[in-house]
């Protein structure tokens, strides 16, 4: 049962990382045009598909194992926010503001509280 819990958490984290990576890749490699948006979605459809399957499996199994999909959604949101922020800093050379840091802390606190 403990192994299944770790697999579920890993699936949620993996799915959140995949879906936080997609907009960064889009902004980094493609122009904001309809043609490039279509090309991006075609190129990264396999990654999106895999992320969706893993995330769905994580939520389905997580609802059975943990009995709390709200906590899993909070975990996904928290991971998504942290990874998007880090990737934006690394690849898009964006500056992080004090408000972003406060927001990340609030998300982390909310995720912890959802687990209670």
C-alpha positions as CSV (number, residue, x, y, z in Angstrom):
1,X,0.0,0.0,0.0
2,X,2.9,2.4,0.8
3,X,4.4,1.7,-2.6
4,X,1.1,2.5,-4.3
5,X,0.9,5.8,-2.4
6,X,4.4,6.8,-3.7
7,X,3.4,5.8,-7.2
8,X,0.3,7.9,-7.0
9,X,2.2,10.9,-5.7
10,X,4.9,10.3,-8.4
11,X,2.2,10.2,-11.1
12,X,0.7,13.5,-9.9
13,X,4.1,15.2,-9.7
14,X,5.2,13.8,-13.1
15,X,1.9,15.0,-14.7
16,X,2.3,18.4,-13.2
17,X,5.8,18.7,-14.4
18,X,4.8,17.7,-18.0
19,X,2.0,20.3,-18.0
20,X,4.2,23.0,-16.6
21,X,6.9,22.3,-19.1
22,X,4.5,22.6,-22.1
23,X,3.8,26.4,-21.9
24,X,7.5,27.1,-21.3
25,X,8.6,25.1,-24.3
26,X,5.9,26.9,-26.3
27,X,7.1,30.4,-25.3
28,X,10.8,29.4,-25.7
29,X,10.6,27.8,-29.2
30,X,7.6,29.2,-30.9
31,X,6.1,32.6,-31.9
32,X,2.7,33.5,-30.7
33,X,0.9,32.9,-34.0
34,X,-1.9,30.5,-34.9
35,X,0.4,28.6,-37.2
36,X,3.1,28.1,-34.5
37,X,0.5,27.2,-31.9
38,X,-0.8,24.4,-34.2
39,X,2.7,23.2,-34.9
40,X,3.5,23.2,-31.2
41,X,0.5,21.2,-30.3
42,X,1.2,18.7,-33.1
43,X,4.8,18.3,-32.1
44,X,4.1,17.9,-28.4
45,X,0.9,15.9,-28.6
46,X,2.7,12.6,-27.5
47,X,4.1,14.3,-24.4
48,X,0.7,15.8,-23.6
49,X,-0.9,12.5,-24.1
50,X,1.5,10.7,-21.8
51,X,1.2,13.4,-19.2
52,X,-2.6,13.1,-19.3
53,X,-2.6,9.3,-19.0
54,X,-0.2,9.4,-16.0
55,X,-2.1,12.2,-14.3
56,X,-5.4,10.5,-14.9
57,X,-4.1,7.3,-13.4
58,X,-2.7,9.2,-10.4
59,X,-6.1,10.8,-9.7
60,X,-8.0,7.6,-10.2
61,X,-5.8,5.5,-8.0
62,X,-5.3,8.5,-5.6
63,X,-9.0,8.8,-4.9
64,X,-9.1,5.1,-4.0
65,X,-5.9,5.1,-1.9
66,X,-6.0,8.5,-0.2
67,X,-9.8,9.1,-0.5
68,X,-9.0,12.8,-1.0
69,X,-8.7,14.1,-4.6
70,X,-8.7,17.7,-3.3
71,X,-5.3,17.1,-1.7
72,X,-4.0,15.6,-5.0
73,X,-5.3,18.6,-6.9
74,X,-3.5,20.9,-4.4
75,X,-0.3,18.9,-4.9
76,X,-0.6,19.2,-8.6
77,X,-1.2,23.0,-8.4
78,X,1.7,23.5,-6.1
79,X,4.1,21.5,-8.2
80,X,2.9,23.3,-11.3
81,X,3.4,26.7,-9.8
82,X,6.9,26.0,-8.6
83,X,8.1,24.3,-11.8
84,X,6.6,27.0,-14.1
85,X,8.4,29.7,-11.9
86,X,11.7,27.9,-12.0
87,X,11.6,27.1,-15.7
88,X,10.5,30.7,-16.5
89,X,13.6,32.0,-14.6
90,X,15.9,29.4,-16.2
91,X,14.8,29.4,-19.8
92,X,12.9,32.7,-20.3
93,X,15.1,34.8,-18.1
94,X,12.2,36.2,-16.2
95,X,12.7,37.9,-12.9
96,X,10.8,36.6,-9.9
97,X,9.0,39.2,-7.8
98,X,8.3,39.3,-4.1
99,X,4.6,38.6,-4.9
100,X,5.5,35.5,-6.8
101,X,7.5,34.2,-3.8
102,X,4.6,35.0,-1.4
103,X,2.2,33.2,-3.8
104,X,4.4,30.1,-3.9
105,X,4.5,30.0,-0.1
106,X,0.7,30.4,0.1
107,X,0.3,27.5,-2.4
108,X,2.6,25.3,-0.3
109,X,0.7,26.1,2.8
110,X,-2.6,25.5,1.1
111,X,-1.4,22.1,-0.2
112,X,-0.3,21.1,3.3
113,X,-3.7,22.2,4.8
114,X,-5.6,20.2,2.1
115,X,-3.8,17.1,3.3
116,X,-5.3,17.5,6.8
